[in-house]
Amino acid sequence: MAWYRRLVEEDAEGEAGHGGPEQVAANGLRLVVAGALQSAGDQVLNAKTVLPWLLYGLGAPAALVGLLVPIRESGSMLPQAALTPWVVSRPRRARVWMIGATGQGVASLAIAAAAAFLDGLVGGVVVLVALAAFALFRALCSMAAKDVQGRTVPKGQRGQITGLSTAVSGVVAVAVGLALRAIGPDVPPEVLAWFLAGAALTWFLGVAAYAGIREPAGSAGGPTNSSGWWADSWDLLARDAPFRRFVTVRALLLVSALSPPFLVTLSARTDHGLLSGLGAFVVAQGLASVIGGRVFGRLSDRSSRLVMIGGALAASTVIVGVVLVVALADGAAAGWLLTVAYFVISLIHVGVRVARKTYVVDMAEGDQRTRYVAVANTAMGVILLATGAVSAAIATFGEVAALLFLAVLGLVGASVGRTLPEVSGRG
């Protein structure tokens, strides 16, 4: 597995409990391929860029557009604690991921069919229903992927695998974005249907990659609290202080996730063309993934905690700079700088995502890792809805007010993040 050793810095001492160097390398390559395929599909089935464009092209009511991100993000997080008893009862978690990926592929095909054959309210509703199904299956993948990675790959390599998958998907996103730009500023739904069908294929290919993973069998378990998953989740948050602190920090790191739409809106007001058109948005996200995935993957293996802290500080600093630019610069200069800010925030968000995924995998073992992932994501589903509602309400006073609110959240997150224990690294 020479390719793996060229891509990932290995720690031979940590490989003994994961099947030895050759098995770790084989599993690691399959995880990179499957993760890259899933992330590439995500770049097309994007609730912030492609799907809003699709609903607009279908002539769906504008109100449906506002439901896309909540359904996609919270829909994949909220069910996870409830799904935990079933997931931990499966001794082979790779099979859980394969079920989730297959469901995402089928849901993507349903959205492609809506793009090709439907329009108006009916088309919009079908897209939302299929997206809800997609999010539910994504919950299974989210829970299983971190557990499989923890079982098959030692500390010191996990962040690099996540980063490599992100970087490869970024290359795909850049190619897709350039193709969309070549089509022109107006991409019709019929054309998007082909891109969405191609995205569905990435999940089916991901299933094929996962099928070859040699995963050590774990003992089947169930909820640790006889009162059920809700009581078990609440008990975990109440009693496990380090985990509760991680969830708190993760909530405060939403600055890099929620600020890009406000940057886009501000940029549109400057009446410049650098961020105009669907393709440009996809290219910017893809470049951020290409650059950030590799860099932040290695850094997260050294200290995912510091990457999260640095990401929060950097995002808040950029946002404060944007506010100053909007207040002081003329239209042309503000437009150019907002374009740069959009890319930088996207890059920071890549780092934050890679770091928090690495942190939660490294901080626990076995079924406890599955519980951590599920409870954290369910809590984040609730927090995301609440934070999004607050920032939207503040945005009624203007994008600048909402951005300042998010910047303050990031600064508080960096401060609280300093209290997190160090769980990554090779030592």
N, C-alpha and C positions, 0 to 999 in steps of 0.2 A: 504493500500500500504506500508506494513512494509518493504518490500525489498528496496523500493526507499529510505526510511528514513535511512536505514542502509548504503546505498551507498553514499548518497548525504547529505551534511550539508545544512539544510533548513533555510530560513529566512522568518518566518511567516508574517512579516510586508509587505514583497514585494509580497505576493501571492494574495492579495485582487483583484487586477486588472487582474488576470490571471485565475479566476474561482474558487479560494479557494484551500486549501491544498490538498484535495482528487483529484480534477481534475488535479492540477499541477503534483501530483505524478503519476497519470495514464498516462498523456501525456508524462511526463519525462521518464518513463520506456519505452514507445513505441519509443521515440526518441533515447534512448540508444540502443535498439534492432535494429532499422532500421539503425542507424549510424554504429553500429558494423558489421551488415551484409554487408553494402556497403563497409566499409573499409576492411573487410575480402576478398571480391571479388577483391578489388584493389590490395591486396597483391599477388593475382594470376595473374591478368591481368596487370602486371607491365611492363612498357615500358623500365625500366632500367635493368631488370634481365630476367624475363620469356620470354617476347616477342623477345628480341634479340636472346636468346637461341633457340626459336622456328624458327625464320627466318634462323638461321644458320643450324638447323636440316632439314629445308625444301630445303636447297640449294639455297635460294634466293640471289640475288646480294648483296654484302656488302653495296652498296650505300643506299639500302632501310633501313638498320639498323639505319643509321644516321638520318632518318626522323621520327623514332618512338617517341622520346621524344618531338620534336617540335609539331608533330601532336597531341599527347596526352595532353600536357600541354597548349600550346597556342590555340589549337583547342577548348578547353573547356573554355577559357577565352575571346578570341577575340569577339565572337558573343554576349556577355552578354549585352552590352549597346544597341545593336540593338534589342535584345529580351525584353528589359525593358518595352516598351509600352504595349506589349501583356501580360507580366506577371502581371503588376500592374492593368490591366483590369480584372484580375481574383480575385473575392472576397475571394475565398478559395485557399490559396497557397499550401496547402497539396496536392491538386489534381495536381498541376503543378509538384510537386516532384514525384508523382506516375507515371505521364506520362514519366518523365525523367528516372526514375528507370526501367520502362518497356522497354524503348528504349535501355538502357544499357544492359539489360539482353538479348534482341534479338541480339544486336551487338556481345555480348560475344559468343552466340551460333554460329554466323556466323564465328567467328575466330576459334572456336572449330571445325567446319566443315572443314575449310581450313586446319587445322592441321591434320585432319583425312584423307582427300581425295585428297588434292592438294600438289604440290611441285613446286620448281623452281620459276621462275619469276611470273607465274600466282598466285601461292600460296602466294608469298610475297605481290603482289599488292592487292589481296583480303583481306589480313590481314590489310593492311594500309587503304583501303577504309572502312572496318568495324570499324577500330579504329577511323577514322574521324567521322563516324556516332555516335560511342560511345561518343566521346568528345563533340559533339553537344548536345546530350541528357544530358550529365553531366553538361553542362552549366545551363540547367533548374534546375537540382537538387541543384547545388551550390547556385543559386539565391533564390530558394524557401526554402531551408533548414534553412538558417539563419533567414528568415522572420518568418517561422513557429515557430522556437525556441524562437524568440523575442516575439511573440504573446502569447505563451503558457507557458513560463517559465520565472520567474523573474530574475533580476540580482542577482549575488551571487551563482547561480546554473548552469548557462550556460556553464562555463568552465569545471565544473565537469562532465557534461553530455558529452561534446565533448571528455574529457579525458577518461571517462569510455568506450565510444565507441572505442576509439583508443586502449585502453588496451585489450579489449576483442578481437578485430581483431588481435592484436599481438599474442595472444594465438593461434588463428587459424593459423596464419602465421608460428609460430614455429612448429606446428603439420604438416603443409604442407611441410615445409622445411625438417623436419626430415624424412618424407615419401619419399621425393625426394632423400635425401641422402641414404636412404635404397635401393632405386632402383639402385643406382650406379652413377658414375661420368657422364655417358652419358645417358641422358633422351631423348628417341625418341619422335618425334612429336605425334605419336599415343597415347602415354601415357599422354602427355601434353593436348591432346584433352579432355581427361576425367576430368582433373583438371579444364580446362576452362569451360567445361559444368557445373561442380559443382559451379564454380564462377557465372555463369549465374543464377543459382538457388538462390544465395544470394540476387540478386536484386529483383527477383519475391517474395521472402519471405519478403523483405523489404517493398514492396508494400502492402502486407497483414498487416504488422505492422502499417504502416502509415494510412491505411484505418480506424483504430479505434481512431485516434487522434481527440479530440473535440476542434476544432479551432474556435475562435470568428470570425464571418464574418467581413471583412473589406470593406470599400467603394471602388468600382471599380474606377480606375483613368486612367491616361494616361500621356504622356510626358508633362512636365511643360513648354516646349519651343515650340512655334508654328512652328519653323523652323525644328523640327525633333530631333531624338535621338542624332545625332552627335553634333548639336549645344547645345543641353541640356547637354550633357556630358562635352563638352568644357567649358560651362558656369559654371558647378558645380566645375570643377577643378580650374577655374580662380577666382571664387568668394569665395569659401569655404576654407579658409586658414588651419584650423585644418585637414580637409579631405585631402587637397593637401599634407600636411606634412606627414600624415599617408601613402599615396601612395608612397611618396619619401622614407620613412623609410622602407616600405615593399620591395621596389626595392633593397635597399641596403642590405637587409637581405638574398638575394639570395646566400650568401656565403655558407650556410649550405645545399642548394639545389643543387648547381652546383659543389661543390668540391668532393663528393663521387666518381664519375667516375675516376677522376684523382688519387685518393687514390688507387682505385682498379688497375689501370694501373701500378702505382709505385709498388704495392704489387706483381703484376705478374712478374715484372722484378727481384724480389728477389729470385724467384724460390723456394717458400715454399708452403706447402699444406693447410694452415689454411683457406685460402679464395678460395680454388679451388673447382669447382663444383657449380652447380646452387643451390642446397639445402643449402649450407653454407651462401650464400647471403640472401636467404629468411629467414633463422633462425636469422641472425644478425638483419635484419630489424624488425622481429617479436619481438625479445627480447627488442629492443629499444622502440617499441610501448607499450609492456606490462609494462615496468618500467616507461617510460616517460608519458604515457597517464594519469595515476592516479595522479602522483606527479604534473605535470605541469597543469593539470586541476584545482586542488585546488589552486595552486599558481596564476593562471590566474584570478580566481575569486577575488583574493585579489588585484592584480595589473597586468593586462595583459601587460601594458606598461613596467614595470620593467622586466618581463619575456622576452620580445622582446629585450630589451637593454642587459640583461645578456646573452641571447643566441648569439647575435652578437659578444659580447666580447669573450665569451667562444669559439665560432667557430674559430674566428680569432687567438686566443691564441693557440688552438690545431694545426691549420695549420702552424703557425710559428714554433711550436715544431716539426712538421713533417718535415719541411724543414731542420731544424737543425739535426734531426736524419738521414735523407738521406745523409746529407753532412758529418757527423762525424762517424756514427755507421757502423759496418760491416754488411754484407748481412743478416746473420741470425737474429741479433738483430733488424735490420731495418724491416725485414719482420714481426717479432712478434709485434713490436710497431705499424706498419702500420695497422695490424689487429685490435688492440685496438683502434687506431685513427678512423678507419672506423666505428666501433660500437659507439664511443663517438659522432662523428659528426652526425650519424643517430639519436642518442638520443637527441642531441641538436635540430636537425631539427624537431623532434616531438614537443618539447617545443615551438619552434618558430611558428609552424603551429597552435597549440592549442591556443596560445596567440593572434596571429593576427586574428583568427576567432572570438575569444571572444571579442576582442577590437572592431571590426567593428559592431558586434551585439549590443554591449553596447553603442556605441557612437551615435545612432540615434533611432528613433521610426517610426513605420508605413511604408508608401511607401518610405520615405526618406532613410530608411535602405536598401530597395530593390535597390534604385538608387546608394547608396554608394557601395554596393556589386558589382553591375553590372559594374559601371564605373571603380572601382578599379581593377576588374579582367580583363576588356578589356585593360586598360592601362598596366597592368602587362603582358598581352599576348604580347604586342608590346615590352615592356622592356625586357621580357625574351628572345625573339628572338634576340634582339640587344645585350644583355649581353652575351648570349650564343655564338653569332658569334664573339664577341670581345675576350672572353676567349678561344674559339677554335683557333682564329688567334694567340693569345699569346702562346698557347700551342705548336705551331710549333717550339718555342724556348725551349720546354721541359715542363713537367708537373709542375716542381717547379715554373717556371715563371707564369703559369696560377694560381697556388695556391696562390702565393704572391699577385697577382692582386685581387683575391677574398678576401684574408685576409684584404687588404686595404679597400675594399668595406665594409666589416663587421665593421671595426673600425670607418669608417665615419658614418655608419648606427647607431652604438651605440651612437655616439656623437649627431647626429640629433634627435635620439629617445628621448633624454633627454628633448627636447622642446615640446614633445607631451603632451596634457592635460591628466589628469587622468580621465578615464571614468568608470573603473570597481570598484569593491569593494562593500561593503554592506552599506556604509554610505550615 
